[in-house]
Each structure stands twice: as C-alpha cells, then as structure tokens.
Amino acid sequence: MLEEMDYHPNILASTLASKKIVSFAILFPEPQSEESYWNKPMNGVKKAFNELQQYGIKISVFRFSQAEPSSFATEAQKVLEGNFDGVVLAPFFSRESKTFIRELSLRNIPFVFIDSNLKECEKLSFVGQNSYQSGALSARLLDFSIPEPASILVLHFAKEMDNQNHLMQREKGFYEYFEKNDPGKQNKLITLEIENPADKSFFGTIDRLFAKNNNIRGIFVTNSQVYRIAEYLEQRNIKNIRLIGHDLIRENAEYLKKGVVDFLICQRPEEQGYQAVNTLFEHVIMKKQVQNENFTSIDIVTKENLDYYK
C-alpha cells in the first residue's frame, strides 16, 4: 500500500537529518521591467523554494541580458564556478547555451530547460510550451480570421534571431502551417526583424513596409513584445489588421482589452518555474525518474476571457 502511494519516508528523513545543503542555480534573462515576462517564471521558482527549503534546498539566481549573448556566457561561467547540484536555465541564446551545456554534462550536473527546448541536448527535462505548435496555432488563427488573398507580417523583436531557438521554432511552425494549408500561395508571408524597438525608431521602418505592402491584414509577433506594434497601430489609427502575440504581461493585456491585439498565446510561465525546480528536487533529492519533456498548455486569451484567465 505504501509503495502504491509513492511513499518516501527514509529519503526525506535522512535528508533532514543530514542537514546537507543542496544548491540549485537559476539562469534566466533579466526582466526588462517589473511587469515583463521573465518575472513570472521567477514567481514559480520562489513558490517552489518556499515549499522545499525545509529539505536543505538553496537557490542562487543568475541573470543575463536579453540583448547580449556575451552576458549569458559570463553568468554561465559564474554558475560553473559555484559547483551547483543542479541548474534550471533558459537556453535563450542557442550557441552560448550549447557551450555551457557541454560543460555541465562533463561535470555530471543535471540541468532542466525552461521556455525553450534544445532537443539535441541531453537535458534532464524540459518544461515549457511546444514553440513549433504555438507558431502553427497562431497561423491557424490568422488563417481563419483574415480574408484571402492577404499579406501577413511575421515580426521578431529580437537581436540575433538565428541564435534564439524558441523564436525560430515559432516562425517555423507558422510558415509550415501555411505551406500545408495554402498551397496556392494566396497569402504572402513577410518576415521582419527589429533589433532595438524601445526607442520607437522602428515606426519609420513599419511605415515604409506598409507603403510597399498595402494589403497587410495580419501580424504575428513571436515574443512578448506585441504591445510595441500595437502602439504603432493605435498611433497610426490602423484598425483593419488582426494582431497576435505572446504572453499575458500588463502592456499586452491593455491592448487586448482595447481590441488592438486580437489574440495572446499564453504558456503559464509561473507553472514552468515551479515545475522546473520541483523536477530537480525529485531527481537530486528523491532519486526519482522524471519526465524528459513536460509541455505546458498553449492557451488562447482574448478580451472576452481575459478577466477569467488565471
């Protein structure tokens, strides 16, 4: 009966008795504001820590710039110097992440991916959304909601796009949906990368793009900065475009309520942070086998269900 209940009294008792400290490192991007996306996984990490600290768990947090791959390498080196028992990381920059991961593997340090998945790497587990399917879902929503023929803009607010795996996977899922479901190429897909959107200098770039393509009826933003193009559409008083982005941060929610953003694709980031830490705990402390991939839900939020979405 106790085995059926997955009872582990000896492991937990011996852990408490030994008073051994087990240390985990968290390597996440630096949030761009108090309301930005990367604060949300940390809320889940804090919740998990509050529940697990009685078992001698210590957590150290390392932050890197979303605009500078070199800062990831710098913080990753600090993690290696800390001799941690496990690592939760967002492999935000693919190249730098793979270098770091090789060193973790050589040292037999288990690691869990969050938000983005590098499938070829031998991680302990991945916790997050299926980025490819997220992109395909966004394509389906636009396909159903815009007239044909039309132009559709895929917009990346990111630096070094080819080094950001989760955004590339979203774009791939988006494009391949239309390849399969629009064989006659009725819709024209356009991709644009904006490296520095904060100063709004990209408004002129969008103006020129719209001047050359007067039939843009849909925009897909691959990350949580959809509010930036929403602000552009509002200021230019453009109302005949369907707009899809990611993540329920405050700025995005405001434009969703206004009807400028039509859909937000959400992925429960708090749950990701919480589950990632618990996965390390189960593996390192409880000696349990854990799932290699833990996909969180792909949620569609509109202004009609926004107030009821948790």
Backbone torsions as a table, in degrees:
resi	resn	phi	psi	omega
1	MET	NA	-42.7	-179.7
2	LEU	-65.6	-35.8	178.7
3	GLU	-65.9	-37.9	179.4
4	GLU	-63.8	-30.0	-179.6
5	MET	-87.0	5.0	178.8
6	ASP	57.6	49.2	-173.8
7	TYR	-83.7	131.0	-176.8
8	HIS	-132.0	59.1	-176.5
9	PRO	-68.3	-37.6	-174.4
10	ASN	-68.4	-41.9	-178.8
11	ILE	-64.0	-49.4	-178.3
12	LEU	-66.9	-40.3	179.8
13	ALA	-63.7	-44.4	-179.7
14	SER	-67.3	-33.7	177.3
15	THR	-64.1	-45.9	178.9
16	LEU	-64.7	-40.8	-176.7
17	ALA	-68.4	-36.1	-176.5
18	SER	-72.4	-22.9	-177.7
19	LYS	56.3	26.1	178.0
20	LYS	-75.6	137.2	176.8
21	ILE	-89.2	126.0	174.5
22	VAL	-108.2	122.3	-172.1
23	SER	-110.3	129.9	176.4
24	PHE	-114.3	144.5	175.5
25	ALA	-107.7	140.8	175.1
26	ILE	-115.0	123.0	-179.1
27	LEU	-120.6	97.9	-175.1
28	PHE	-124.1	159.9	171.8
29	PRO	-65.7	151.1	174.9
30	GLU	-71.4	127.6	177.3
31	PRO	-62.0	143.1	-178.7
32	GLN	-82.7	-16.0	176.1
33	SER	-161.7	174.8	-179.7
34	GLU	-64.5	-26.7	-176.5
35	GLU	-99.2	0.8	-172.2
36	SER	-75.3	167.8	-170.4
37	TYR	-55.8	-44.6	-168.5
38	TRP	-76.0	-0.6	166.9
39	ASN	-75.8	-26.7	-172.7
40	LYS	-71.5	-46.0	174.2
41	PRO	-59.6	-32.8	178.9
42	MET	-65.9	-31.3	175.5
43	ASN	-61.9	-39.1	176.7
44	GLY	-67.8	-38.4	176.8
45	VAL	-61.3	-44.0	-179.6
46	LYS	-63.6	-40.0	178.7
47	LYS	-62.9	-45.1	179.0
48	ALA	-63.1	-41.6	179.7
49	PHE	-62.4	-42.1	179.5
50	ASN	-60.4	-32.9	-179.9
51	GLU	-80.9	-29.2	-169.9
52	LEU	-105.6	-10.9	-174.9
53	GLN	-61.8	-23.4	177.7
54	GLN	-63.7	-18.6	179.6
55	TYR	-96.1	16.4	176.4
56	GLY	83.7	23.0	179.1
57	ILE	-83.5	131.8	173.1
58	LYS	-121.3	135.5	-178.4
59	ILE	-122.5	130.2	175.4
60	SER	-117.0	134.8	-174.8
61	VAL	-108.2	132.9	177.2
62	PHE	-123.8	135.8	-175.7
63	ARG	-122.0	140.2	176.6
64	PHE	-126.2	157.9	-179.5
65	SER	-74.1	135.9	177.4
66	GLN	-71.7	-12.9	-177.8
67	ALA	-102.3	-8.5	-173.5
68	GLU	-130.1	101.7	176.5
69	PRO	-56.2	-31.2	-179.5
70	SER	-63.6	-30.0	179.8
71	SER	-70.6	-29.7	174.0
72	PHE	-63.0	-46.7	-179.4
73	ALA	-61.6	-38.4	179.5
74	THR	-64.6	-46.9	-179.0
75	GLU	-70.3	-34.4	177.8
76	ALA	-62.9	-38.3	178.1
77	GLN	-64.2	-37.4	177.0
78	LYS	-63.1	-38.5	177.5
79	VAL	-62.3	-45.4	180.0
80	LEU	-61.6	-37.5	179.5
81	GLU	-70.6	-17.9	-177.8
82	GLY	-84.2	-10.2	178.4
83	ASN	52.9	55.7	-177.6
84	PHE	-80.7	160.1	179.6
85	ASP	-87.5	-11.8	179.1
86	GLY	-173.1	157.2	-175.9
87	VAL	-136.0	135.1	167.1
88	VAL	-109.0	123.7	-178.0
89	LEU	-137.9	150.7	168.6
90	ALA	-97.3	108.4	-178.7
91	PRO	-75.8	64.2	-171.3
92	PHE	-60.8	-45.7	177.2
93	PHE	-105.8	115.7	-171.3
94	SER	-60.2	-48.8	-174.5
95	ARG	-63.8	-48.8	-179.2
96	GLU	-66.5	-34.9	179.1
97	SER	-64.2	-41.7	-178.1
98	LYS	-65.5	-37.2	175.8
99	THR	-62.4	-45.2	179.2
100	PHE	-63.6	-43.3	-176.9
101	ILE	-64.8	-38.0	177.7
102	ARG	-59.2	-40.2	179.9
103	GLU	-69.9	-39.1	176.4
104	LEU	-60.5	-42.3	-179.4
105	SER	-64.7	-40.9	178.6
106	LEU	-62.0	-30.7	-178.7
107	ARG	-94.0	2.9	-179.6
108	ASN	58.0	39.1	176.5
109	ILE	-97.7	117.4	-179.5
110	PRO	-68.7	145.0	179.9
111	PHE	-139.2	148.1	-179.6
112	VAL	-120.6	129.4	175.3
113	PHE	-84.4	146.0	172.8
114	ILE	-131.3	142.1	174.4
115	ASP	76.9	-46.9	-178.4
116	SER	-128.1	142.7	-174.6
117	ASN	-118.9	123.5	171.3
118	LEU	-100.5	97.1	-169.2
119	LYS	-63.6	-30.5	-175.4
120	GLU	-76.5	-9.0	-178.3
121	CYS	-92.4	143.7	-176.3
122	GLU	-86.7	68.6	179.0
123	LYS	-78.6	161.7	173.0
124	LEU	-67.5	-43.2	-177.9
125	SER	-163.8	159.0	170.5
126	PHE	-121.4	133.5	176.5
127	VAL	-123.8	116.0	179.5
128	GLY	163.6	-172.6	-178.0
129	GLN	-82.5	150.2	171.0
130	ASN	-77.4	101.8	-172.1
131	SER	-62.9	-37.7	179.5
132	TYR	-62.0	-47.5	-179.6
133	GLN	-67.5	-32.1	175.5
134	SER	-61.2	-43.2	176.9
135	GLY	-65.1	-40.4	179.1
136	ALA	-65.0	-39.5	177.7
137	LEU	-63.3	-42.4	178.2
138	SER	-60.8	-40.3	177.8
139	ALA	-63.1	-42.2	179.3
140	ARG	-62.1	-43.0	-179.9
141	LEU	-61.5	-42.7	178.6
142	LEU	-70.2	-38.0	179.3
143	ASP	-59.3	-38.4	-179.2
144	PHE	-78.1	-21.6	-168.3
145	SER	-111.6	-0.4	177.2
146	ILE	-121.9	152.3	178.8
147	PRO	-77.7	156.2	174.0
148	GLU	-104.3	150.8	-10.9
149	PRO	-80.2	154.6	-179.4
150	ALA	-152.2	163.2	171.9
151	SER	-100.4	141.5	-179.1
152	ILE	-126.8	130.3	-178.6
153	LEU	-99.8	125.5	171.2
154	VAL	-99.5	115.6	-170.0
155	LEU	-115.9	122.4	177.1
156	HIS	-107.2	117.8	168.3
157	PHE	-95.4	84.1	-172.7
158	ALA	-162.7	155.3	176.0
159	LYS	-105.7	140.7	-178.9
160	GLU	54.8	61.4	-176.3
161	MET	-54.8	-39.8	-176.7
162	ASP	-66.9	-8.4	-179.6
163	ASN	-104.5	5.4	-178.2
164	GLN	-117.0	95.5	-168.8
165	ASN	-60.3	-44.7	-174.8
166	HIS	-66.0	-34.2	177.6
167	LEU	-71.7	-37.9	177.0
168	MET	-63.9	-38.9	178.8
169	GLN	-67.1	-38.9	176.8
170	ARG	-63.0	-43.8	178.4
171	GLU	-63.4	-41.6	-179.6
172	LYS	-62.1	-45.5	178.5
173	GLY	-61.5	-38.0	179.7
174	PHE	-64.6	-50.8	-177.5
175	TYR	-65.4	-42.1	-176.7
176	GLU	-70.0	-27.7	173.4
177	TYR	-59.8	-48.4	-177.5
178	PHE	-70.6	-30.9	175.5
179	GLU	-61.3	-37.6	-178.4
180	LYS	-81.8	-32.7	-170.8
181	ASN	-110.3	-0.6	176.9
182	ASP	-135.8	60.2	-174.2
183	PRO	-62.7	-25.6	179.4
184	GLY	-82.5	2.3	179.1
185	LYS	53.9	46.7	176.5
186	GLN	-68.2	-31.8	-179.7
187	ASN	-102.5	138.5	178.8
188	LYS	-100.7	123.5	-179.8
189	LEU	-100.5	131.0	-178.6
190	ILE	-123.9	132.9	177.7
191	THR	-112.5	134.7	179.7
192	LEU	-135.6	134.6	176.6
193	GLU	-110.6	128.8	176.7
194	ILE	-116.6	114.5	-175.0
195	GLU	-81.8	-38.0	-174.2
196	ASN	-130.2	80.3	-175.2
197	PRO	-82.7	-11.7	-169.5
198	ALA	-63.2	-32.4	-176.8
199	ASP	-88.8	3.7	177.4
200	LYS	65.7	11.2	177.5
201	SER	-66.4	-16.3	-179.5
202	PHE	-72.6	-12.0	179.0
203	PHE	-55.5	-41.9	179.3
204	GLY	-64.5	-37.8	177.1
205	THR	-62.0	-43.3	179.0
206	ILE	-67.1	-39.3	176.6
207	ASP	-55.3	-47.1	-178.4
208	ARG	-66.9	-37.3	178.5
209	LEU	-64.3	-43.3	179.4
210	PHE	-66.9	-32.9	178.3
211	ALA	-65.3	-34.4	179.4
212	LYS	-83.9	-23.6	-177.2
213	ASN	-130.1	88.2	-174.4
214	ASN	-84.0	7.0	-179.0
215	ASN	-115.9	24.4	176.9
216	ILE	-70.8	119.7	-177.8
217	ARG	-120.6	-6.2	178.8
218	GLY	-146.4	144.7	176.5
219	ILE	-132.7	130.9	176.5
220	PHE	-116.5	116.1	177.5
221	VAL	-99.6	127.5	-168.6
222	THR	-83.0	-7.7	178.5
223	ASN	-133.9	-162.4	-172.1
224	SER	-83.0	5.0	-176.5
225	GLN	-96.8	30.7	178.7
226	VAL	-61.2	-25.9	179.9
227	TYR	-60.5	-24.9	-178.5
228	ARG	-68.7	-44.3	177.3
229	ILE	-75.6	-27.3	175.2
230	ALA	-63.2	-40.6	177.4
231	GLU	-62.7	-39.3	177.4
232	TYR	-61.5	-49.4	-178.6
233	LEU	-61.6	-38.1	179.4
234	GLU	-67.0	-44.9	-178.7
235	GLN	-67.6	-33.6	179.4
236	ARG	-86.9	-0.8	179.1
237	ASN	56.9	42.7	177.4
238	ILE	-97.8	121.1	-170.7
239	LYS	-123.4	-1.7	-174.5
240	ASN	-104.4	30.8	-178.1
241	ILE	-123.8	131.3	173.6
242	ARG	-82.5	133.6	-173.4
243	LEU	-127.9	126.5	-179.6
244	ILE	-125.2	136.8	175.5
245	GLY	-145.6	-167.2	-175.4
246	HIS	-122.3	143.6	163.1
247	ASP	81.2	136.5	-174.8
248	LEU	-93.0	70.0	171.2
249	ILE	-94.4	166.3	-171.5
250	ARG	-57.6	-47.0	-177.1
251	GLU	-60.9	-41.7	179.1
252	ASN	-66.3	-40.4	-179.8
253	ALA	-62.1	-37.6	179.8
254	GLU	-63.0	-42.5	179.3
255	TYR	-75.2	-24.7	173.7
256	LEU	-66.8	-43.4	178.6
257	LYS	-62.6	-35.8	179.6
258	LYS	-73.5	-18.4	-177.4
259	GLY	89.1	6.4	176.5
260	VAL	-75.1	-45.0	170.4
261	VAL	-89.5	131.3	-178.1
262	ASP	-91.1	-40.7	-177.8
263	PHE	-139.2	140.4	168.0
264	LEU	-116.5	130.8	175.4
265	ILE	-94.9	116.9	-173.3
266	CYS	-114.6	154.7	-169.9
267	GLN	-137.7	17.3	174.5
268	ARG	53.9	64.4	-175.7
269	PRO	-65.3	-32.4	177.6
270	GLU	-61.3	-42.1	178.8
271	GLU	-62.6	-36.4	179.6
272	GLN	-63.4	-46.9	179.7
273	GLY	-62.2	-43.3	-179.5
274	TYR	-63.7	-47.5	-176.3
275	GLN	-69.3	-33.8	-179.6
276	ALA	-63.5	-44.7	179.1
277	VAL	-66.4	-41.4	178.8
278	ASN	-64.0	-33.9	177.7
279	THR	-63.3	-44.2	176.1
280	LEU	-62.3	-42.2	179.4
281	PHE	-59.9	-46.1	-179.2
282	GLU	-63.5	-36.3	-178.7
283	HIS	-77.3	-48.3	-172.8
284	VAL	-78.7	-44.4	-175.4
285	ILE	-92.4	-49.0	-174.7
286	MET	-83.8	-11.7	179.5
287	LYS	58.8	35.9	-178.9
288	LYS	-97.8	153.9	172.6
289	GLN	-79.2	133.1	-177.2
290	VAL	-115.9	160.0	179.2
291	GLN	-70.4	139.9	-178.9
292	ASN	-74.2	-30.6	178.5
293	GLU	-134.0	127.1	178.6
294	ASN	-124.4	95.4	-176.9
295	PHE	-84.4	128.6	173.3
296	THR	-85.0	165.5	-174.7
297	SER	-68.9	154.3	173.7
298	ILE	-106.1	101.7	-172.4
299	ASP	-100.7	141.3	175.6
300	ILE	-105.0	119.5	-179.8
301	VAL	-114.9	131.2	176.2
302	THR	-122.7	175.3	179.8
303	LYS	-66.0	-22.6	-179.7
304	GLU	-74.2	-31.7	-178.9
305	ASN	-111.1	5.9	-176.6
306	LEU	-57.4	-46.1	-175.6
307	ASP	-69.5	-12.5	-177.4
308	TYR	-109.1	1.1	-177.3
309	TYR	-88.6	127.9	179.9
310	LYS	-103.4	NA	NA
